[in-house]
Amino acid sequence: MTRLVVLSPHLDDAVLSLAGHIQRLRRKGTEVRIVTVFAGDPDWIGSPSSWDGKRGHDAAIETFAARRSEDLAAMAQLDVEYVWLPFTDAAYANPRDPQAIWDAASIHLHDADAVAVPGGPLTHPDHEFVTTLGHVHHGDLPLLFFAELPYSFRPSHLGGFLRRETPPSLRARAGGNLEWTTIRLTRAEHRTKQRAVACYRGELAALGWRGWLDTVTGPVLRMERIAPLPGKQLPEGLDGL
């Protein structure tokens, strides 16, 4: 059975960017495991970051627990495996050991047939970090890149997204522009994605999306995009994307 592992920087990125495609893969029999790299350290002592502080908690661990609870509900909607790694995101300014983070993530890639990482616009340091880890360490595994939604639809990035351009930092790694495939979600896939995205109530509120979820999950999140790193044959079940 084919298994795709998605390395998600935060507890909503894989769902916002790929939930519809994940649903399609699951329907075709492909196993999917979402490994969230910066899922929060449950032993962290201190206040939440300025971003997490928007949720109104006094302690960071309360925010981490709330975000994980939302993610758990979203994973149930998609019926996928999930892994939360105990690392804090860049907003906590915590020193990072890339090798230690990769060692923790790679345990969950032992049975993978391919791995997917963020592929653009790659303007968030956590997303860039995860993409660099995947590109440096993927070894013999086929590597896929996904367009980061809804960030690809921001005015400064939308033109490049519509033209299927590869972000400069990724183009330098890949040795040129990638061949992007657009996944237009069916009505059923779109509904599943809406339900999964809606689970992130606190994060949607922090993003300022409260009250217009239908708009966000309509034109912005209905068109997903993915591209393989050239040079490796994709396994059956993923070859047609």
N, C-alpha and C positions, 0 to 999 in steps of 0.2 A: 504494500500500500504506500502511495506517495505521501510524503509529509513535508509541508512548508513551515519553516519557522520565521516568524516576523519579529525583528528586533524593533521594539517601539521605545522611543526615548521616554515618553511620559504615559500616564495611565489613560489617555484618551486618543493618542496619535494614531494608533493602528486602526481604531474604529472610525475616527473621522476620515481617514484617508482610504481605507480598504475594506470596510465592513461589507459592502455589496459584493466585491470580488471574493472575499472570504466565504460569504454565503454561497456563491456560485460554486466555488471549489468544494465546499462541504457537500453540496448536493450531488456533485459528480464523484464523491467518494474520497477526496483528498483530505488527509488529516492536517489540521492547522494548529500550531502552538504559538501563542503570543507571549514573548518574553519582554517584560517592561523593565528597562535598565534602571531608570531613576524613579522607582516606586516608593521612595521614602524609607528612612531608617527608623524602624519601630523603637529603637533604643535611644534615639536622639533626645537630648535634653536642651530645651531652650524654646524660644518663641518662634512662631512661623515666619517665613520670609514675607517681604512686602506683598508678593503675589498671593501666597497662601493666606495671608492675613485678611484678605477680602472676605473670607468665609466666616470671620468673627470668632475663631477659636483662640484661646490664650496660649496653648502649647502646640508645637509643631506636630507632636505625635497624634494629637486629636485630628489635625488636618489630614495627616497620612492615613489614619484609620477611616476617615470619611471618604477620602478619594478612593481608597481600596474597596470600600463598600459599594461605591458607585460602579467601579470597574467590574466587580464580581457580578453585579446585575447585568451589565452589558455583555459579559462573557457568556452568561446563561442564555441571553437572546441569540447569540451566534453559535452556541454549542461547540465551543473550542476549548482546548487546553490553555492554561495560562500559568505564567510564572512571574512572581514579583521579586526583583532583586533589591536588596536593602541599601540602595545608594540614594543620596540626596541630589537634587538638581542644582544647576549652576547658581540659582538665586540664593543658595545657602553658603556660597563661597567656601565650600569645604574642600581641602586638598584631595586630589584624585590620583590614583595609581592606575593608569590605563591597563597594565598587565593584570592587576588584581581584578579589575572589572571584567576584562575579557575572560579570565579564568573562571569567574563565576557564571558568565553567560555561556561559555562554550560547553559546559556540562550538559546544557539543554539542547545542544546541536548534534549530539552523538548519533542520533538516528534520523537526522534531517536529510532530505534529498535536495533542498535548496534553501537559501536564506534571503530574506527581503529586508532592506534598510531604507531610510529616507533618501529621496533623490532630488529634492528641489522644492522650494528655493534655497534650502540649507542656510538660512540666515540666523537661525537660533543656535547658540553654541552647543546645546545638548544634542540637537539633531546632527550637527556637523561632527560631534564627538562619536556618536553611534555609527554614523556612516563611515568615518575613518577607521573605527575598530573593525567593522565588517569587511571593508576593502582590504585592510592590511592582513587580516587573519583568516579570511574565508577558505584559504587552501584550495582543495579540489572541489569544494561545493560551488555549484552555480550561484551567482549572486544577482539578485533582482533589486531594482530601485523603484520606489513608489513616489508619486507626486504628493507632497504634503498638503492636505486640504484641512481647512479652507484657505491656508496661507498662500497657495498658488494663485488664488483669486483676488488677492490684494492688488490695488491699482498698479503698484510698482512691479508686480510680477505677472500680471494677467496676460500681457502681450506675449511674453516669452512662453507662457503655458499654452496659449492658443496656437502659437507657431511651432509647438513641440520642440522648443529649444532645450538644450542641456545646460544647467547652470555652470558658469566658468570653472568653479572649483571641482565640480564633478567631471566636466569635460577634460580637465587636466589629468585627472586620475585615469579616466577611461581611454584617453588618447584620441578623443574626438567626440562628436555628437552621438548620442544613443538613439536607438530605434524605439520610439515610444508607442505603445499600444493603448488605445482608448477603450475603456470598458464602460459602455452605456448600460446602466442598470435597468433591469426589467422592473415592472411595477411591484412585483413581490419582493425583489431584492431591495428596492427602494424603501418599501414599508419596513422591512426588517432592519435596515440601516437607521431609519427614523426612530424605531423603538430602542435600538442600541444606543444611539446618540442621546436620546432623551434621558437615559439613565444617569448621565453626567450633569445632574441638576446644578450642583454647586459650581462646577467648572464653567458651565454655560452662563451662569450668573456672573462669575468673575470676568468672563469674556464680554459681558454686556449683551448677551443673547436672550435673556429672559423675555418671553412674550413673543419672540419671532422665530421659534424653532422651525416651523413649517417653511419659512422663507429660507433659512440657512440650509436645511436638508433638502430643499428643492433644487434650484438650478446650480447651487454651489457644490453640493456634495453628491449630486446624481451622476456626475461624469468622473470616473476614476482613471488613473493612468499609471502604467507600469512599464519598465524597460529592463531587459537583461544586460548584464555585462558581457560583451562579445568574448568568444573564445571557448565557451563551455556549452555542451549540449544539455538542454533542459530535459528533465525526466518526463516520462509519460504522465499526463494529467496536468502538467504545467507548460508543455511545449506549445500549446495553442493559446495559453494565457486566458 
